[in-house]
Amino acid sequence: MEIYLIRHTTPAVEKGICYGQTDLELTENCEEEFEAILSKLPKEKEFQVITSPLKRCTQLAQTFSKTITLEPRLKELNFGDWEMQAWNDIPEEVMNPWMTDFVNVAVPNGESYVQLAARTQAFFEDLATSKNQKDMIIVSHAGPMRAFLAHVLDIPLKDSFKIKIQYGDVFHLKLVHENFQLITTVEL
């Protein structure tokens, strides 16, 4: 099975704003970004499409297929009380515990990175053991993608932010005997 793991395109949000599971629109030039992504995929191939249920992913997913499967485990990190706040407005004393150990410490009324990694890994384990062998496009966010790629590359979660993932990036993987193999070269 061939898998194309794709990050959504640029969301319509000001720089410096903390967002995770807020359901944001995409920028006005999203169609151009969609075209750039399409140019990186095999032509004339039919895919099963699975996506995070957030608009910034579903909008892109619908360019690949009229039939998409929504998968909540592919959502971005839940930033809880920090959602849609400017990073600079979050008090240091509130942010410091998370900054010190973002892997294990949950955002107030949100989740930790290890929780995100667990739900993401559960999705990919289910995928690896499913009987479905149809080639697939998976549209998600940087957080779940980094957590999964760190697992595939055997990189500790605390170091996963070394994996560069830009808006619209496409990572090609193969599933062979329930193991994911990365075909794309990953920039660290």
Secondary structure, 3 states (H helix, E strand, C coil): CEEEEEECCCECCCCCECCCCCCCCECCCHHHHHHHHHCCCCCCCCCEEEECCCHHHHHHHCCCCCCEEECHHHCCCCCHHHCCCEHHHCCHHHHHHHHHCCCCCCCCCCCCHHHHHHHHHHHHHHHHHCCCCCCEEEEECHHHHHHHHHHHHCCCHHHHHHCCCCCCCEEEEEEECCEEEECCCCCC
